Amino acid sequence: MPHKRAKRSVRASNQLLHGQDNAPTSLSHSKDPHFASMPKGAMRILDAARVQAEYRARKRKEQEAQQKRQRGEAVDDEENEAGPSMSKPAASSKLKIRPGEKLGDYNRRVEQAMASQVASTARSEARKRKKQKRAERAAAAAGVSDDEDDEEAQWRRHAKGKDEAERRAKAEPSKEDLKRARQDMSGGKEVDFAKASQVRRINDVAQAPPSFSKLPRGQGAEAIRRKEALAAALRGEEAPQPRASSKKVTKGQMPEPVAPRNKKAKSSTQEAGAGKAAAMGGLRREKELEEERQRAIKLYRERKGIQNEQVERRRSNKHAMG
C-alpha cells in the first residue's frame, strides 16, 4: 500500500539510488510548489515582502480615493471598492485561502473582515426592536390599537384563561370543604392536634436505633392462634387447641420438625413422645458438642506447649553460642 512504510531493504536501496543532501522537492498535492516542502515559519518570513507590498498599495489607493472625495472628483470603481477607511481589509468576495495557510487561520481572517458588517447589522436590528417597543408603549398609553385582530386575540386569551381558572377551582376542594370533611370524620367536632414535644428536622442524626415496645400487628400469640384456626377451617379440619403451658427450650436443643399441612394431626401421646425424643436428641447433641470442644482445647494446648518448648530451646542455644 502506498501509505504504508516500506521495509528497510527497500528504503536502503532507494537512499542509495537517490543519494544524500538533495534539494527539497515539491509535493504533488501542493498548489504552490515553492511552499510545498517549506516550514510555515520560513514561509511567513519569505512571504512578508509580498504581504507588505499589497498592504502599501491598498493604503495608497485608499488615500487617493479619500482625497478625490474631499475635492469632489469622481472615484473609480477600484478606488471605490477600497473604501474610505484606511484600515479596511479586502472585500469578503476577494478573500481566498493563501498557499500553505491553515483553515483555522483563514476562518479567522474571514471573521475579522466580516466583523464590521455583522456588528452594523446587529445594531440596526436592535434599533428596530427598540423603535417597535417604543411605538407599542405609546399606543398602549393612548388606548389606541392599529390592529383589531390583536385586540380580539388578546380578549380570547383572557377569556380562555379565566374559564380555565374557574374549571380548576371547581375541580379542587376548597378549604371549607376540607374542614367539613374533617369534622364529619371526627364526629362533628374540630380536632385539635397536640403539638410535638420535639421538632424533627431533615438533617437530624439519630443517636441510636429505634426501640419497639411491642410486636408488630399480626405477630403476637393471639394473632398467630387466629391465623392457625382460620387455616384449619379452610382445610376442613378442627381448630388446634391452645396448649396449657409452653415447653421450655433447653440450650443446644434442635428445633422440632414442622409437620406437613396435608397430614392429619397426631394424637397427644404421639406428640408427647415426639417432644421427649427431640429433647433427648438435643441433650445428646449438646454433650457431643461439649466433648468436641474439650478435645479441641486439649489439642491446642499441646501444640502451643510444643511451640513454646521450641522457642525456649532456640533461645538457650543462642545464649550458649554467644
ABEGO torsion letter per residue (X at the ends): XAABBBBAAAAAAAAAAAEBGBBBBBBAABABAAAAABBAAAAAAAAAAAAAAAAAAAAAAAAAAAAAAAAGBBBBAAAAAAEABAABBBBAAABBBBBGBBAAAAAAAAAAAAAAAAAAAAAAAAAAAAAAAAAAAAAAAAGBBABAAAAAAAAAAAAAAAAAAAAAAAABBBAAAAAAAAAAAAGGBBBBBBBBABBBBAABBBABBBBBABBBBGABAAAAAAAAAAAAAAAGBBBBBBBABBBBBBBGBBBBBBBBAABBBBBAAAAAAAAAAAAAAAAAAAAAAAAAAAAAAAAAAAAAAAAAAAAAAAAAAAAAAX
